[in-house]
Amino acid sequence: MIEKNIYENYSIGFAEDYKVKTEAYCFIFNNNRELFLTDDNKIPLFNQNKLNEFDLEFILFIGTLFDKEVIVANTNNGKDFHTLFDLYEISHDDYQIASKAVLIRDWYKTHKFCGSCGTKTILDEKDMMLLCPNCGQMHYPRISPAIIVAISNDGSLLMAKHSYHKTSNYSLIAGFVEPGESIEEAVHREVSEEVGIKIKNLHYQRSQSWPFPNSLMFGFTADYDNGEIEVDGEEIINAKWFKPEEIEIPSSDISISSWLIQNFIETNDG
């Protein structure tokens, strides 16, 4: 999990129909949300002439990185494109900026027209927001808050097997925040719905941007309070308690789930 501040070397900016002045870091995505990388697996530094070689749907300026312009663009499927998971293993720093770029790409690509009245939107002069000139509807980049929680019980960690996971691995309880509820209420509801128990001593730990597709994950720890594990058999196939030595460590540390699991193991080691 990346703990570096995204603004250490990056600053926000925005402009559409952009023309690169000298060289820019170019985050060029295809329609599968995959990112173009150079032959040596780097984010390309292109001038405008090089960009013109691509069949680009749009070019959007999104700020500066190491005092160079940063643009995000979209094109049709092509070669030399990589998933964000691939990029994380190549470069954590590049992944961090790319995860922001892809969210902006998604928003700009899907809000060209107002969802309320159908009018073509325009980019606001002050905020990174697409404004409807007809009805005034404001369309900001979409972020979906979600929770994930590591639940302890006498040195054991509760983990569940989800029906939609392609692997057989067990993972932590997680879910999206519903309208009208707080982050904390979402944790208690998800735990009750997915495994049927009650928890106590809920503590926020840290958050993480998770661009798959557009979540902001809030990580918590909690203690078991009461109840018996009951799963629905549809979304959750099974759930049980694991001692530290029984836990299968995730192969990648890309997610906050990995951090919470490792934190539990270190806290309960010995």
Salt bridges, closest charged atoms under 4 A:
GLU3 OE1 - ARG206 NH1 2.86
GLU53 OE1 - LYS50 NZ 3.11
GLU57 OE1 - LYS109 NZ 2.86
GLU57 OE2 - LYS112 NZ 2.46
GLU69 OE2 - LYS21 NZ 3.71
ASP93 OD1 - LYS4 NZ 3.37
ASP106 OD2 - ARG33 NH2 2.80
ASP106 OD1 - ARG105 NH1 2.67
GLU181 OE2 - ARG189 NH2 2.74
GLU190 OE2 - ARG189 NH1 3.21
GLU193 OE1 - ARG189 NH1 3.13
GLU194 OE1 - HIS162 NE2 3.91
